[in-house]
Amino acid sequence: MNTVTASLRAIDKAHHIHPFTHNDAMHENGAYIIDHAEGSYVTDDHGVRLLDGLAGLWCVNMGYGRREIIDAISAQLEKLCYYPSFFNSTTEPTILLAEKLHSLGLPRLTHTLFSNSGSEANETALKVILSYWLLKGQPRRTKIISRTYSYHGVTLGATNLTGLVSCTKPFGLPTSGFVRVPGPYHYASGSALSPEDFGKKCLEETETIIKCEGPDSIAALFAEPIQGAGGVIIPPAGYLQGLRELARKYGILYVSDEVITGFGRTGSMYASEAWDLDPDIQCLAKGITSGYIPLGATRVSDDIATTLNSGGYYANGHTYSGHPVACAAALANIALMEKEATVPYVRDEVGPYFEQKLLALKAHPAVGEARCCKLMGALELLDHGQKVTDPTIGLGPKVAALVRKHGAIVRGLANLIAISPCLNITRAEVDELFASAQAGLDEFAAG
Ligand SMILES: Cc1ncc(COP(=O)(O)O)c(C=O)c1O
């Protein structure tokens, strides 16, 4: 290790607490420091080049180093580095992005509120929902439903929504009023039912919980189309439509958290549109700018927008809501997606190829289940051929470290690895990614 990077690690240890990290354990070897990146590859400070099978954190959809996005950011910085959207003001890229998001799908969602992250997009949705029901004269509707294994972020409201005990327990959350219903994680349940019947059982339990809580006390239901950080849980056929129907039946607002699935990852611009979910609210972040600049967006229906506006002064928003540089980055990112026909590429070409390669690993002795929807996949890991259910055993991080040794980054989560690369990954890179995954799995199985 050269002295510059050694001292960087020492400074990191002395002054930086990393998110979602065992900080003390990490500092025994020092943090991974990524120095530069191009396309689907990142290079660390030792010069080791790795194929990024997680697109940063499910976000660098158009790949690293894209000139068009960088130039749009620079041009916007030169022209107008910042101006708020508070107090009757805004900027051109902010307005144009709100229109663009509408034109990309889910036309019932006419208006957008901007923020800076996926957590804030959900946090904004929560406040909009509370305000909406007050303005509608239904102040009793305050409870919020979300599902076990869901991940909606880390701000206080978003943590309350998140159905992963590892995220809520350290903070003594959730607070009252946040209600959990079962997420359709068939593999983890160990249920003998078929996935479809298990999905129906989850829906029955959800309806029982709604009735028990009192339907007219429930304000909204939040759901990711595919539960990402909870384990890439792909819903069984019919389940999501059933969930949507339940919300409609009881007059509950349906919020689709598309922070990961938005912008092409599952082969459609918005998964909610492809799966006909017709949400009342959609939350976006990550792929909206391919991660080049932070940006969150909460899209709401015309009814919600009209109701909110009827309340007069809207006392919510961040200094950087609708930041012109972030919005310029998003516009350039979306223009690039359109120019390169990224969504059809994921849907018809690289997505099916990636699925085929990932699902083939089901036959590996260390794999208990393989799940995939276009460029979002997961492999459940076996311990010497045995299924493990305790998430703290942590086979995922162990295998992810082995895969990294063999040249690729995947995400270790509980007892699985998640793989979700840049959307413009080539077939040859997909081959390379799965060669690294296979080598990591082989080493794990041999251990
Ligand atoms: C579905 C979903 N919602 C919300 C979030 C939170 O986004 P952020 O980390 O940008 O706050 C994430 C992050 O992974 C996510 O996957």
The ligand as an SDF file (V2000), in Angstrom:
LIG
                    3D

 16 16  0  0  0  0  0  0  0  0999 V2000
  -36.8710    0.9660   -2.8300 C   0  0  0  0  0  0  0  0  0  0  0  0
  -36.0360    1.9790   -2.1390 C   0  0  0  0  0  0  0  0  0  0  0  0
  -36.6120    3.0450   -1.5880 N   0  0  0  0  0  0  0  0  0  0  0  0
  -35.9030    4.0000   -0.9620 C   0  0  0  0  0  0  0  0  0  0  0  0
  -34.5330    3.9110   -0.8750 C   0  0  0  0  0  0  0  0  0  0  0  0
  -33.7560    4.9770   -0.1640 C   0  0  0  0  0  0  0  0  0  0  0  0
  -33.0560    5.7370   -1.0790 O   0  0  0  0  0  0  0  0  0  0  0  0
  -31.8230    6.6560   -0.5910 P   0  0  0  0  0  0  0  0  0  0  0  0
  -30.7530    5.7260   -0.1500 O   0  0  0  0  0  0  0  0  0  0  0  0
  -31.4890    7.4390   -1.8240 O   0  0  0  0  0  0  0  0  0  0  0  0
  -32.3250    7.5000    0.5030 O   0  0  0  0  0  0  0  0  0  0  0  0
  -33.8740    2.8270   -1.4590 C   0  0  0  0  0  0  0  0  0  0  0  0
  -32.4120    2.7130   -1.3930 C   0  0  0  0  0  0  0  0  0  0  0  0
  -31.8320    1.7090   -1.7050 O   0  0  0  0  0  0  0  0  0  0  0  0
  -34.6510    1.8300   -2.0930 C   0  0  0  0  0  0  0  0  0  0  0  0
  -34.0710    0.7440   -2.6180 O   0  0  0  0  0  0  0  0  0  0  0  0
  1  2  1  0
  2  3  1  0
  2 15  2  0
  3  4  2  0
  4  5  1  0
  5  6  1  0
  5 12  2  0
  6  7  1  0
  7  8  1  0
  8  9  2  0
  8 10  1  0
  8 11  1  0
 12 13  1  0
 12 15  1  0
 13 14  2  0
 15 16  1  0
M  END
$$$$
